[in-house]
Every structure is written in C-alpha cells, then in structure tokens.
Amino acid sequence: MSTIYLTQEGYDNLKSELVKLISIERPKIINQIAEARDKGDLSENAEYDAAKEAQGLLEARISKLENDLSNARVLDETQTDTSTVHLLTKVTILNIDNNLKMTYSIVSETEADLAAKKISVTSPIGKGLLGKSVGEIAEIQVPNGVACFKILDISSL
C-alpha cells in the first residue's frame, strides 16, 4: 500500500474516528444483531439482515482506517516549502475566466473537504496546480472544459 501524507490534525481525526467506531459503533451493532437473533427465524428476519449488513460496512471502514493509519506519514507543516504549490500548501488562485479569487489548502485525499476549502492533491484542480509558482497560469481540464487559474499566493497551512 502506498504512503498517505497527512497533517497532524488529519491523523488525529482518523485516529479518533477509529476509536469511536471500535468502542461505540461496533458494540451497538453487536447488540442489534443479538436482539434481532432473539426474535426467531433468521431466514425471514429483515432486522437481522440489516444489522449484519451494517456490521460488514462498519468492519470494512474500520479495516480501511487501520490500514490508512498504518501507512500514514505526518508531515510537519512548519517545514513547508512555499516556492511552489504542493501537498500541505495553501494557494490563492484567480479564475481568469470569471475573475473569481479562491483560496484552497492542498491536502491528501483522506483530508479533502471542499466545504472547508481543502482540495485533494489528486483532484483535477489539485493536480493542475502542483509545481506551479506565484504568477504562473495553470490550465486545468475540468468537467465543463479548460479553466485557467493564475497563482496569486502560496503559503504554508
């Protein structure tokens, strides 16, 4: 599996989600399965089937989190080079087509959250901005064509 680069906050969030799933959600589902099993015939028990399916999804999420955490590498945000756009930089861009100014943090897929203005380094815009420096124009293929962004500022997170 490949290395996942995270901020300390991102690592801590994954760790707390894992602890919550193991200590709170797993016991809840075990209880739901036990209650459903006590209701009789399992072949026609929708509650039992739903609880078993929820258990499978929960165990898959727990497994993924454990895998991500075991492959995670926490990057020191204070050591970030701001001469070009890369992982763990904050970039202010200007959309040349509509003159809209935006600021995004470039983060790993695990930490991406568009509402919080955090875009994945593997997203089309994230990929298109990588390696660019202040003043450069990035032409990025987006779903509705090609968008042109001018890099106005690069800073550390």
HELIX and SHEET records of a PDB file:
HELIX    1   1 GLN A    8  LYS A   20  1                                  13    
HELIX    2   2 LEU A   21  GLU A   25  3                                   5    
HELIX    3   3 ARG A   26  ASP A   38  1                                  13    
HELIX    4   4 LEU A   42  GLU A   44  5                                   3    
HELIX    5   5 ALA A   46  SER A   70  1                                  25    
HELIX    6   6 GLU A   77  GLN A   79  5                                   3    
HELIX    7   7 GLU A  109  GLU A  111  5                                   3    
HELIX    8   8 LEU A  114  ALA A  116  5                                   3    
HELIX    9   9 PRO A  124  LEU A  129  1                                   6    
SHEET    1   A 2 ILE A   4  LEU A   6  0                                        
SHEET    2   A 2 ALA A  72  VAL A  74  1                                        
SHEET    1   B 5 LYS A 118  SER A 120  0                                        
SHEET    2   B 5 LEU A 100  VAL A 107  1                                        
SHEET    3   B 5 THR A  89  ASN A  95 -1                                        
SHEET    4   B 5 GLY A 145  SER A 156 -1                                        
SHEET    5   B 5 ILE A 137  VAL A 142 -1                                        
END                                                                             
